[in-house]
């Protein structure tokens, strides 16, 4: 689905004018007081400096920011996606390719004003959107920075780039604020989630979160320039040995989300961090494993499938 560029307007701009955005900031911040920001529900007071599983306090904890030219084409466009990498994580994936940021916590505390400055800088650099990477454990802090940036003229679409381990009530506070949801559905098997990401109940929490994201924004809408405007763009990283149970994930997307779901099936898995001690994750995926994943998506009835890796079995499948 495509729309005219004249229809592009970040959702939070309307919420700013109505006062809703400020209300959501206050509501989200209260969830830090007895932390219920992510599904772990650590119930500690982050406003007073207590630290839970994510080890992040009351301030935004940021690793880096800048234009990113490696995202999906509808996000990166020609000027790049304006990414802000939030440090630490509410998962402990033993194969994380950004483990320096997520596990070793390479980052620094910043103020809400500094976070707003980052967003406005990305807009000044002509990025096409503001891409919040690993936001699930820092939603209140992000909303506070967003409010300040919007008051100063930020108007780019907001991308919520997540592992899908998100709290439903927190997601509901983002209704009408996030334009594009970019969830990664990692596993259909709860035991795999616990073993490889140290996360309990991953599949059911991810399913509920993705349903809520789709309820808010619908299928991905792309404008006449090829840029994402609104909707759900889902990622799935193919893992060795069928660990992720990809076929089940694709059936869920087709049957319980939408057969029009835009899915990026990713073949770039490589062993890193602690995965060398966890076979079969101590090897890369085979060509056959990737092709099986693509076939599973097609069999499930999905037809907006996307991959851009050189040598991949698919560059773009439309209306198959």
Phi and psi in degrees as GROMACS dihedral restraints (atoms count N, CA, C in turn):
[ dihedral_restraints ]
;  ai    aj    ak    al  type     phi  dphi    fc
    3     4     5     6     1  -123.3    20    10
    4     5     6     7     1   153.6    20    10
    6     7     8     9     1  -133.9    20    10
    7     8     9    10     1   164.4    20    10
    9    10    11    12     1   -71.1    20    10
   10    11    12    13     1   148.0    20    10
   12    13    14    15     1   -63.0    20    10
   13    14    15    16     1   -22.0    20    10
   15    16    17    18     1   -65.9    20    10
   16    17    18    19     1   -19.4    20    10
   18    19    20    21     1   -86.7    20    10
   19    20    21    22     1    -3.1    20    10
   21    22    23    24     1   -77.3    20    10
   22    23    24    25     1   123.9    20    10
   24    25    26    27     1  -159.3    20    10
   25    26    27    28     1   125.1    20    10
   27    28    29    30     1   -60.1    20    10
   28    29    30    31     1   136.4    20    10
   30    31    32    33     1   -59.8    20    10
   31    32    33    34     1   -38.3    20    10
   33    34    35    36     1   -67.8    20    10
   34    35    36    37     1   -17.0    20    10
   36    37    38    39     1   -62.3    20    10
   37    38    39    40     1   -43.1    20    10
   39    40    41    42     1   -65.7    20    10
   40    41    42    43     1   -39.2    20    10
   42    43    44    45     1   -69.1    20    10
   43    44    45    46     1   -28.3    20    10
   45    46    47    48     1   -66.2    20    10
   46    47    48    49     1   -47.5    20    10
   48    49    50    51     1   -65.5    20    10
   49    50    51    52     1   -32.8    20    10
   51    52    53    54     1   -85.1    20    10
   52    53    54    55     1    -9.6    20    10
   54    55    56    57     1    88.4    20    10
   55    56    57    58     1    -4.1    20    10
   57    58    59    60     1   -66.2    20    10
   58    59    60    61     1   -38.3    20    10
   60    61    62    63     1   -61.2    20    10
   61    62    63    64     1   -43.2    20    10
   63    64    65    66     1   -63.7    20    10
   64    65    66    67     1   -38.1    20    10
   66    67    68    69     1   -64.0    20    10
   67    68    69    70     1   -41.1    20    10
   69    70    71    72     1   -66.0    20    10
   70    71    72    73     1   -36.2    20    10
   72    73    74    75     1   -59.6    20    10
   73    74    75    76     1   -46.4    20    10
   75    76    77    78     1   -64.5    20    10
   76    77    78    79     1   -42.2    20    10
   78    79    80    81     1   -65.1    20    10
   79    80    81    82     1   -42.9    20    10
   81    82    83    84     1   -66.4    20    10
   82    83    84    85     1   -40.7    20    10
   84    85    86    87     1   -62.3    20    10
   85    86    87    88     1   -35.0    20    10
   87    88    89    90     1   -63.2    20    10
   88    89    90    91     1   -27.2    20    10
   90    91    92    93     1   -72.4    20    10
   91    92    93    94     1   -12.3    20    10
   93    94    95    96     1   -78.5    20    10
   94    95    96    97     1   -20.3    20    10
   96    97    98    99     1   -68.1    20    10
   97    98    99   100     1   -35.2    20    10
   99   100   101   102     1  -137.2    20    10
  100   101   102   103     1    81.6    20    10
  102   103   104   105     1   -51.1    20    10
  103   104   105   106     1   116.4    20    10
  105   106   107   108     1  -130.0    20    10
  106   107   108   109     1    45.7    20    10
  108   109   110   111     1   -83.9    20    10
  109   110   111   112     1   -38.9    20    10
  111   112   113   114     1  -121.2    20    10
  112   113   114   115     1   173.5    20    10
  114   115   116   117     1   -64.4    20    10
  115   116   117   118     1   -10.3    20    10
  117   118   119   120     1   -71.4    20    10
  118   119   120   121     1   -25.2    20    10
  120   121   122   123     1    48.1    20    10
  121   122   123   124     1    60.3    20    10
  123   124   125   126     1   -64.7    20    10
  124   125   126   127     1   -23.7    20    10
  126   127   128   129     1    60.8    20    10
  127   128   129   130     1    30.9    20    10
  129   130   131   132     1  -104.0    20    10
  130   131   132   133     1   163.7    20    10
  132   133   134   135     1   -94.5    20    10
  133   134   135   136     1    94.0    20    10
  135   136   137   138     1   -71.0    20    10
  136   137   138   139     1   -24.0    20    10
  138   139   140   141     1   -66.8    20    10
  139   140   141   142     1   -24.7    20    10
  141   142   143   144     1   -98.9    20    10
  142   143   144   145     1     8.8    20    10
  144   145   146   147     1    95.1    20    10
  145   146   147   148     1     0.7    20    10
  147   148   149   150     1   -69.9    20    10
  148   149   150   151     1   147.4    20    10
  150   151   152   153     1  -119.9    20    10
  151   152   153   154     1   133.6    20    10
  153   154   155   156     1  -103.4    20    10
  154   155   156   157     1  -150.0    20    10
  156   157   158   159     1   -57.9    20    10
  157   158   159   160     1   -40.5    20    10
  159   160   161   162     1   -77.0    20    10
  160   161   162   163     1   -15.7    20    10
  162   163   164   165     1    63.9    20    10
  163   164   165   166     1    27.7    20    10
  165   166   167   168     1  -116.3    20    10
  166   167   168   169     1   134.1    20    10
  168   169   170   171     1   -86.8    20    10
  169   170   171   172     1  -135.9    20    10
  171   172   173   174     1   -91.8    20    10
  172   173   174   175     1   -15.1    20    10
  174   175   176   177     1   -95.1    20    10
  175   176   177   178     1   155.8    20    10
  177   178   179   180     1   -60.1    20    10
  178   179   180   181     1   138.7    20    10
  180   181   182   183     1  -119.2    20    10
  181   182   183   184     1   105.6    20    10
  183   184   185   186     1  -118.1    20    10
  184   185   186   187     1   139.8    20    10
  186   187   188   189     1   -92.4    20    10
  187   188   189   190     1   -50.9    20    10
  189   190   191   192     1  -164.9    20    10
  190   191   192   193     1   170.9    20    10
  192   193   194   195     1  -153.4    20    10
  193   194   195   196     1   156.4    20    10
  195   196   197   198     1   161.0    20    10
  196   197   198   199     1   171.8    20    10
  198   199   200   201     1   -65.2    20    10
  199   200   201   202     1   134.2    20    10
  201   202   203   204     1  -117.6    20    10
  202   203   204   205     1   121.5    20    10
  204   205   206   207     1  -104.6    20    10
  205   206   207   208     1    13.7    20    10
  207   208   209   210     1  -108.5    20    10
  208   209   210   211     1     4.7    20    10
  210   211   212   213     1   -79.9    20    10
  211   212   213   214     1   176.9    20    10
  213   214   215   216     1   -58.6    20    10
  214   215   216   217     1   149.2    20    10
  216   217   218   219     1   -52.6    20    10
  217   218   219   220     1   -42.6    20    10
  219   220   221   222     1   -66.5    20    10
  220   221   222   223     1   -15.6    20    10
  222   223   224   225     1   -96.2    20    10
  223   224   225   226     1   -42.4    20    10
  225   226   227   228     1   -80.7    20    10
  226   227   228   229     1   -29.5    20    10
  228   229   230   231     1    51.3    20    10
  229   230   231   232     1  -132.6    20    10
  231   232   233   234     1  -113.1    20    10
  232   233   234   235     1   -15.8    20    10
  234   235   236   237     1  -106.9    20    10
  235   236   237   238     1    -4.1    20    10
  237   238   239   240     1    95.6    20    10
  238   239   240   241     1   156.6    20    10
  240   241   242   243     1   -88.9    20    10
  241   242   243   244     1   132.7    20    10
  243   244   245   246     1   -81.3    20    10
  244   245   246   247     1    87.0    20    10
  246   247   248   249     1   -88.8    20    10
  247   248   249   250     1   141.2    20    10
  249   250   251   252     1  -122.4    20    10
  250   251   252   253     1   116.3    20    10
  252   253   254   255     1   -90.7    20    10
  253   254   255   256     1   110.5    20    10
  255   256   257   258     1   -85.4    20    10
  256   257   258   259     1   132.4    20    10
  258   259   260   261     1   -84.7    20    10
  259   260   261   262     1   162.2    20    10
  261   262   263   264     1    67.8    20    10
  262   263   264   265     1  -179.4    20    10
  264   265   266   267     1  -165.8    20    10
  265   266   267   268     1   159.6    20    10
  267   268   269   270     1   -97.1    20    10
  268   269   270   271     1     8.6    20    10
  270   271   272   273     1  -118.3    20    10
  271   272   273   274     1   165.6    20    10
  273   274   275   276     1  -132.2    20    10
  274   275   276   277     1    60.9    20    10
  276   277   278   279     1   -65.0    20    10
  277   278   279   280     1   126.7    20    10
  279   280   281   282     1   -76.0    20    10
  280   281   282   283     1    -6.3    20    10
  282   283   284   285     1  -120.1    20    10
  283   284   285   286     1    16.6    20    10
  285   286   287   288     1   -57.9    20    10
  286   287   288   289     1   127.1    20    10
  288   289   290   291     1   -80.1    20    10
  289   290   291   292     1   -12.0    20    10
  291   292   293   294     1  -113.0    20    10
  292   293   294   295     1    38.2    20    10
  294   295   296   297     1   -62.2    20    10
  295   296   297   298     1   -26.9    20    10
  297   298   299   300     1   -60.2    20    10
  298   299   300   301     1   -35.6    20    10
  300   301   302   303     1   -83.9    20    10
  301   302   303   304     1   -47.9    20    10
  303   304   305   306     1   -79.5    20    10
  304   305   306   307     1   -38.2    20    10
  306   307   308   309     1  -105.0    20    10
  307   308   309   310     1   -42.3    20    10
  309   310   311   312     1   -84.8    20    10
  310   311   312   313     1    -8.6    20    10
  312   313   314   315     1    61.0    20    10
  313   314   315   316     1    47.6    20    10
  315   316   317   318     1   -78.6    20    10
  316   317   318   319     1   103.9    20    10
  318   319   320   321     1  -177.4    20    10
  319   320   321   322     1  -173.1    20    10
  321   322   323   324     1  -148.1    20    10
  322   323   324   325     1   151.5    20    10
  324   325   326   327     1   -68.7    20    10
  325   326   327   328     1   137.5    20    10
  327   328   329   330     1  -130.2    20    10
  328   329   330   331     1   163.7    20    10
  330   331   332   333     1   -84.5    20    10
  331   332   333   334     1   165.6    20    10
  333   334   335   336     1   -60.0    20    10
  334   335   336   337     1   -36.3    20    10
  336   337   338   339     1   -64.7    20    10
  337   338   339   340     1   -40.9    20    10
  339   340   341   342     1   -64.8    20    10
  340   341   342   343     1   -39.4    20    10
  342   343   344   345     1   -64.0    20    10
  343   344   345   346     1   -40.9    20    10
  345   346   347   348     1   -61.5    20    10
  346   347   348   349     1   -40.8    20    10
  348   349   350   351     1   -60.1    20    10
  349   350   351   352     1   -40.5    20    10
  351   352   353   354     1   -60.9    20    10
  352   353   354   355     1   -45.9    20    10
  354   355   356   357     1   -61.2    20    10
  355   356   357   358     1   -44.8    20    10
  357   358   359   360     1   -68.4    20    10
  358   359   360   361     1   -34.2    20    10
  360   361   362   363     1   -62.9    20    10
  361   362   363   364     1   -42.5    20    10
  363   364   365   366     1   -63.5    20    10
  364   365   366   367     1   -37.4    20    10
  366   367   368   369     1   -65.6    20    10
  367   368   369   370     1   -41.6    20    10
  369   370   371   372     1   -64.9    20    10
  370   371   372   373     1   -25.8    20    10
  372   373   374   375     1   -84.7    20    10
  373   374   375   376     1     8.1    20    10
  375   376   377   378     1    69.3    20    10
  376   377   378   379     1    24.4    20    10
  378   379   380   381     1   -62.9    20    10
  379   380   381   382     1   156.2    20    10
  381   382   383   384     1   -87.9    20    10
  382   383   384   385     1   -14.6    20    10
  384   385   386   387     1  -163.0    20    10
  385   386   387   388     1   171.0    20    10
  387   388   389   390     1  -107.4    20    10
  388   389   390   391     1   115.6    20    10
  390   391   392   393     1  -107.9    20    10
  391   392   393   394     1   107.3    20    10
  393   394   395   396     1   -90.2    20    10
  394   395   396   397     1   105.9    20    10
  396   397   398   399     1   -95.9    20    10
  397   398   399   400     1   124.7    20    10
  399   400   401   402     1    59.5    20    10
  400   401   402   403     1    63.4    20    10
  402   403   404   405     1   -95.1    20    10
  403   404   405   406     1   -10.4    20    10
  405   406   407   408     1   -57.5    20    10
  406   407   408   409     1   -33.2    20    10
  408   409   410   411     1   -94.5    20    10
  409   410   411   412     1     3.6    20    10
  411   412   413   414     1  -133.9    20    10
  412   413   414   415     1    25.0    20    10
  414   415   416   417     1   -58.5    20    10
  415   416   417   418     1   -46.3    20    10
  417   418   419   420     1   -59.1    20    10
  418   419   420   421     1   -41.4    20    10
  420   421   422   423     1   -64.9    20    10
  421   422   423   424     1   -39.8    20    10
  423   424   425   426     1   -64.4    20    10
  424   425   426   427     1   -44.1    20    10
  426   427   428   429     1   -62.3    20    10
  427   428   429   430     1   -37.7    20    10
  429   430   431   432     1   -64.1    20    10
  430   431   432   433     1   -43.5    20    10
  432   433   434   435     1   -66.6    20    10
  433   434   435   436     1   -38.5    20    10
  435   436   437   438     1   -62.1    20    10
  436   437   438   439     1   -42.5    20    10
  438   439   440   441     1   -58.3    20    10
  439   440   441   442     1   -47.0    20    10
  441   442   443   444     1   -63.9    20    10
  442   443   444   445     1   -40.6    20    10
  444   445   446   447     1   -67.7    20    10
  445   446   447   448     1   -41.3    20    10
  447   448   449   450     1   -64.5    20    10
  448   449   450   451     1   -37.2    20    10
  450   451   452   453     1   -63.3    20    10
  451   452   453   454     1   -23.6    20    10
  453   454   455   456     1  -101.6    20    10
  454   455   456   457     1    10.7    20    10
  456   457   458   459     1   108.9    20    10
  457   458   459   460     1     7.4    20    10
  459   460   461   462     1   -64.0    20    10
  460   461   462   463     1   134.8    20    10
  462   463   464   465     1  -142.4    20    10
  463   464   465   466     1     5.5    20    10
  465   466   467   468     1   -73.1    20    10
  466   467   468   469     1   149.7    20    10
  468   469   470   471     1   -58.0    20    10
  469   470   471   472     1   145.4    20    10
  471   472   473   474     1  -102.2    20    10
  472   473   474   475     1   127.3    20    10
  474   475   476   477     1  -109.3    20    10
  475   476   477   478     1   126.8    20    10
  477   478   479   480     1  -105.2    20    10
  478   479   480   481     1   102.7    20    10
  480   481   482   483     1  -102.8    20    10
  481   482   483   484     1   100.9    20    10
  483   484   485   486     1  -133.4    20    10
  484   485   486   487     1   160.1    20    10
  486   487   488   489     1   -79.1    20    10
  487   488   489   490     1    -6.5    20    10
  489   490   491   492     1    80.2    20    10
  490   491   492   493     1     3.8    20    10
  492   493   494   495     1   -90.5    20    10
  493   494   495   496     1    75.9    20    10
  495   496   497   498     1  -122.2    20    10
  496   497   498   499     1   146.1    20    10
  498   499   500   501     1   -78.8    20    10
  499   500   501   502     1   132.7    20    10
  501   502   503   504     1   -62.8    20    10
  502   503   504   505     1   -43.5    20    10
  504   505   506   507     1   -64.3    20    10
  505   506   507   508     1   -36.7    20    10
  507   508   509   510     1   -67.5    20    10
  508   509   510   511     1   -40.5    20    10
  510   511   512   513     1   -60.6    20    10
  511   512   513   514     1   -37.2    20    10
  513   514   515   516     1   -65.8    20    10
  514   515   516   517     1   -27.5    20    10
  516   517   518   519     1   -69.7    20    10
  517   518   519   520     1   -17.4    20    10
  519   520   521   522     1   -92.0    20    10
  520   521   522   523     1    -3.5    20    10
  522   523   524   525     1   -61.5    20    10
  523   524   525   526     1   125.6    20    10
  525   526   527   528     1    82.8    20    10
  526   527   528   529     1     2.7    20    10
  528   529   530   531     1  -115.0    20    10
  529   530   531   532     1   -46.5    20    10
  531   532   533   534     1   -81.5    20    10
  532   533   534   535     1   134.5    20    10
  534   535   536   537     1   -92.8    20    10
  535   536   537   538     1   -40.6    20    10
  537   538   539   540     1  -130.2    20    10
  538   539   540   541     1   122.6    20    10
  540   541   542   543     1   -97.2    20    10
  541   542   543   544     1   132.3    20    10
  543   544   545   546     1  -124.8    20    10
  544   545   546   547     1    72.4    20    10
  546   547   548   549     1   -86.4    20    10
  547   548   549   550     1   149.0    20    10
  549   550   551   552     1  -107.4    20    10
  550   551   552   553     1   116.9    20    10
  552   553   554   555     1   -93.4    20    10
  553   554   555   556     1   109.2    20    10
  555   556   557   558     1   -86.4    20    10
  556   557   558   559     1   -47.9    20    10
  558   559   560   561     1  -141.0    20    10
  559   560   561   562     1   145.8    20    10
  561   562   563   564     1   -97.3    20    10
  562   563   564   565     1    -4.3    20    10
  564   565   566   567     1  -114.7    20    10
  565   566   567   568     1   122.7    20    10
  567   568   569   570     1   -64.8    20    10
  568   569   570   571     1   -36.2    20    10
  570   571   572   573     1   -64.9    20    10
  571   572   573   574     1   -37.2    20    10
  573   574   575   576     1   -65.0    20    10
  574   575   576   577     1   -41.6    20    10
  576   577   578   579     1   -60.6    20    10
  577   578   579   580     1   -40.9    20    10
  579   580   581   582     1   -70.3    20    10
  580   581   582   583     1   -40.5    20    10
  582   583   584   585     1   -72.1    20    10
  583   584   585   586     1   -42.6    20    10
  585   586   587   588     1  -101.6    20    10
  586   587   588   589     1   -16.5    20    10
  588   589   590   591     1  -128.1    20    10
  589   590   591   592     1     3.5    20    10
  591   592   593   594     1    54.9    20    10
  592   593   594   595     1    39.0    20    10
  594   595   596   597     1  -127.0    20    10
  595   596   597   598     1   125.9    20    10
  597   598   599   600     1   -82.3    20    10
  598   599   600   601     1   142.7    20    10
  600   601   602   603     1    63.2    20    10
  601   602   603   604     1    30.3    20    10
  603   604   605   606     1   -57.6    20    10
  604   605   606   607     1   -51.1    20    10
  606   607   608   609     1   -59.4    20    10
  607   608   609   610     1   -45.3    20    10
  609   610   611   612     1   -69.4    20    10
  610   611   612   613     1   -37.9    20    10
  612   613   614   615     1   -66.3    20    10
  613   614   615   616     1   -42.5    20    10
  615   616   617   618     1   -64.7    20    10
  616   617   618   619     1   -41.8    20    10
  618   619   620   621     1   -60.9    20    10
  619   620   621   622     1   -46.2    20    10
  621   622   623   624     1   -63.9    20    10
  622   623   624   625     1   -40.4    20    10
  624   625   626   627     1   -64.9    20    10
  625   626   627   628     1   -44.8    20    10
  627   628   629   630     1   -66.4    20    10
  628   629   630   631     1   -37.1    20    10
  630   631   632   633     1   -60.8    20    10
  631   632   633   634     1   -42.1    20    10
  633   634   635   636     1   -67.0    20    10
  634   635   636   637     1   -40.6    20    10
  636   637   638   639     1   -60.5    20    10
  637   638   639   640     1   -43.8    20    10
  639   640   641   642     1   -69.0    20    10
  640   641   642   643     1   -36.9    20    10
  642   643   644   645     1   -58.7    20    10
  643   644   645   646     1   -40.3    20    10
  645   646   647   648     1   -71.8    20    10
  646   647   648   649     1   -40.9    20    10
  648   649   650   651     1  -121.0    20    10
  649   650   651   652     1   -16.2    20    10
  651   652   653   654     1    75.7    20    10
  652   653   654   655     1  -167.6    20    10
  654   655   656   657     1   -67.2    20    10
  655   656   657   658     1   155.1    20    10
  657   658   659   660     1   -63.1    20    10
  658   659   660   661     1   129.9    20    10
  660   661   662   663     1  -109.0    20    10
  661   662   663   664     1   131.4    20    10
  663   664   665   666     1  -119.8    20    10
  664   665   666   667     1   134.5    20    10
  666   667   668   669     1   -82.7    20    10
  667   668   669   670     1  -179.2    20    10
  669   670   671   672     1   -67.7    20    10
  670   671   672   673     1   -13.0    20    10
  672   673   674   675     1   -93.2    20    10
  673   674   675   676     1    -3.5    20    10
  675   676   677   678     1    91.2    20    10
  676   677   678   679     1    12.0    20    10
  678   679   680   681     1   -98.2    20    10
  679   680   681   682     1   140.9    20    10
  681   682   683   684     1   -67.6    20    10
  682   683   684   685     1   135.4    20    10
  684   685   686   687     1  -110.9    20    10
  685   686   687   688     1   -42.5    20    10
  687   688   689   690     1  -164.2    20    10
  688   689   690   691     1   149.8    20    10
  690   691   692   693     1   122.1    20    10
  691   692   693   694     1  -168.6    20    10
  693   694   695   696     1  -105.5    20    10
  694   695   696   697     1   126.5    20    10
  696   697   698   699     1  -123.3    20    10
  697   698   699   700     1   113.0    20    10
  699   700   701   702     1  -103.3    20    10
  700   701   702   703     1   139.6    20    10
  702   703   704   705     1  -109.1    20    10
  703   704   705   706     1   146.0    20    10
  705   706   707   708     1  -142.1    20    10
  706   707   708   709     1   120.8    20    10
  708   709   710   711     1   -90.2    20    10
  709   710   711   712     1   119.1    20    10
  711   712   713   714     1   -71.2    20    10
  712   713   714   715     1   128.2    20    10
  714   715   716   717     1  -108.0    20    10
  715   716   717   718     1   152.5    20    10
  717   718   719   720     1   -61.9    20    10
  718   719   720   721     1   149.5    20    10
  720   721   722   723     1    68.7    20    10
  721   722   723   724     1    17.0    20    10
  723   724   725   726     1    69.0    20    10
  724   725   726   727     1    20.8    20    10
  726   727   728   729     1   -57.5    20    10
  727   728   729   730     1   -37.6    20    10
  729   730   731   732     1   -78.1    20    10
  730   731   732   733     1   -14.7    20    10
  732   733   734   735     1    55.3    20    10
  733   734   735   736     1    58.4    20    10
  735   736   737   738     1   -57.1    20    10
  736   737   738   739     1   -41.9    20    10
  738   739   740   741     1   -58.7    20    10
  739   740   741   742     1   -39.8    20    10
  741   742   743   744     1   -67.0    20    10
  742   743   744   745     1   -38.0    20    10
  744   745   746   747     1   -63.2    20    10
  745   746   747   748     1   -43.5    20    10
  747   748   749   750     1   -66.3    20    10
  748   749   750   751     1   -37.1    20    10
  750   751   752   753     1   -64.4    20    10
  751   752   753   754     1   -41.6    20    10
  753   754   755   756     1   -59.8    20    10
  754   755   756   757     1   -47.1    20    10
  756   757   758   759     1   -61.2    20    10
  757   758   759   760     1   -44.8    20    10
  759   760   761   762     1   -69.6    20    10
  760   761   762   763     1   -39.2    20    10
  762   763   764   765     1   -91.7    20    10
  763   764   765   766     1   -31.3    20    10
  765   766   767   768     1  -114.7    20    10
  766   767   768   769     1   -12.2    20    10
  768   769   770   771     1  -108.7    20    10
  769   770   771   772     1   -79.3    20    10
  771   772   773   774     1  -172.6    20    10
  772   773   774   775     1   138.7    20    10
  774   775   776   777     1   -66.0    20    10
  775   776   777   778     1   -12.1    20    10
  777   778   779   780     1   -91.9    20    10
  778   779   780   781     1     9.4    20    10
  780   781   782   783     1   -61.1    20    10
  781   782   783   784     1   130.1    20    10
  783   784   785   786     1   -81.7    20    10
  784   785   786   787     1   115.1    20    10
  786   787   788   789     1  -120.4    20    10
  787   788   789   790     1   125.5    20    10
  789   790   791   792     1   -98.0    20    10
  790   791   792   793     1   108.4    20    10
  792   793   794   795     1   -89.1    20    10
  793   794   795   796     1   113.8    20    10
  795   796   797   798     1  -101.9    20    10
  796   797   798   799     1   134.1    20    10
  798   799   800   801     1  -112.4    20    10
  799   800   801   802     1    17.8    20    10
  801   802   803   804     1   -92.7    20    10
  802   803   804   805     1    16.3    20    10
  804   805   806   807     1   -58.2    20    10
  805   806   807   808     1   134.7    20    10
  807   808   809   810     1  -144.2    20    10
  808   809   810   811     1   145.8    20    10
  810   811   812   813     1   -68.7    20    10
  811   812   813   814     1   135.4    20    10
  813   814   815   816     1  -159.4    20    10
  814   815   816   817     1   178.6    20    10
  816   817   818   819     1    55.2    20    10
  817   818   819   820     1  -117.9    20    10
  819   820   821   822     1  -101.1    20    10
  820   821   822   823     1     4.4    20    10
  822   823   824   825     1   -69.2    20    10
  823   824   825   826     1   -17.5    20    10
  825   826   827   828     1   -63.3    20    10
  826   827   828   829     1   -18.7    20    10
  828   829   830   831     1   -98.8    20    10
  829   830   831   832     1     8.4    20    10
  831   832   833   834     1  -129.5    20    10
  832   833   834   835     1    74.4    20    10
  834   835   836   837     1   -62.6    20    10
  835   836   837   838     1   144.6    20    10
  837   838   839   840     1   -87.0    20    10
  838   839   840   841     1     8.4    20    10
  840   841   842   843     1   -75.8    20    10
  841   842   843   844     1     4.9    20    10
  843   844   845   846     1   -88.8    20    10
  844   845   846   847     1    13.0    20    10
  846   847   848   849     1  -140.1    20    10
  847   848   849   850     1   164.4    20    10
  849   850   851   852     1   -77.6    20    10
  850   851   852   853     1   172.9    20    10
  852   853   854   855     1   -83.3    20    10
  853   854   855   856     1   156.2    20    10
  855   856   857   858     1   -90.2    20    10
  856   857   858   859     1   163.7    20    10
  858   859   860   861     1   -59.2    20    10
  859   860   861   862     1   -39.4    20    10
  861   862   863   864     1   -65.2    20    10
  862   863   864   865     1   -38.8    20    10
  864   865   866   867     1   -64.2    20    10
  865   866   867   868     1   -39.5    20    10
  867   868   869   870     1   -68.0    20    10
  868   869   870   871     1   -44.4    20    10
  870   871   872   873     1   -63.9    20    10
  871   872   873   874     1   -34.9    20    10
  873   874   875   876     1   -63.6    20    10
  874   875   876   877     1   -37.6    20    10
  876   877   878   879     1   -65.0    20    10
  877   878   879   880     1   -43.5    20    10
  879   880   881   882     1   -62.8    20    10
  880   881   882   883     1   -42.8    20    10
  882   883   884   885     1   -64.9    20    10
  883   884   885   886     1   -37.5    20    10
  885   886   887   888     1   -61.9    20    10
  886   887   888   889     1   -39.3    20    10
  888   889   890   891     1   -66.2    20    10
  889   890   891   892     1   -43.6    20    10
  891   892   893   894     1   -64.5    20    10
  892   893   894   895     1   -42.6    20    10
  894   895   896   897     1   -62.5    20    10
  895   896   897   898     1   -36.0    20    10
  897   898   899   900     1   -69.4    20    10
  898   899   900   901     1   -20.2    20    10
  900   901   902   903     1   107.9    20    10
  901   902   903   904     1     8.0    20    10
  903   904   905   906     1   -80.2    20    10
  904   905   906   907     1   141.4    20    10
  906   907   908   909     1  -136.3    20    10
  907   908   909   910     1     6.5    20    10
  909   910   911   912     1  -112.3    20    10
  910   911   912   913     1    74.9    20    10
  912   913   914   915     1  -105.9    20    10
  913   914   915   916     1   143.3    20    10
  915   916   917   918     1  -143.2    20    10
  916   917   918   919     1   133.3    20    10
  918   919   920   921     1  -155.6    20    10
  919   920   921   922     1   142.6    20    10
  921   922   923   924     1  -123.7    20    10
  922   923   924   925     1     5.8    20    10
  924   925   926   927     1   -67.8    20    10
  925   926   927   928     1   133.9    20    10
  927   928   929   930     1   -56.8    20    10
  928   929   930   931     1   132.6    20    10
  930   931   932   933     1    84.9    20    10
  931   932   933   934     1    -0.8    20    10
  933   934   935   936     1   -66.3    20    10
  934   935   936   937     1   157.4    20    10
  936   937   938   939     1   -71.8    20    10
  937   938   939   940     1   -14.6    20    10
  939   940   941   942     1  -143.2    20    10
  940   941   942   943     1   133.8    20    10
  942   943   944   945     1   -99.0    20    10
  943   944   945   946     1   -42.5    20    10
  945   946   947   948     1  -163.2    20    10
  946   947   948   949     1   127.7    20    10
  948   949   950   951     1  -116.5    20    10
  949   950   951   952     1   119.3    20    10
  951   952   953   954     1  -122.9    20    10
  952   953   954   955     1   130.2    20    10
  954   955   956   957     1    52.3    20    10
  955   956   957   958     1    46.8    20    10
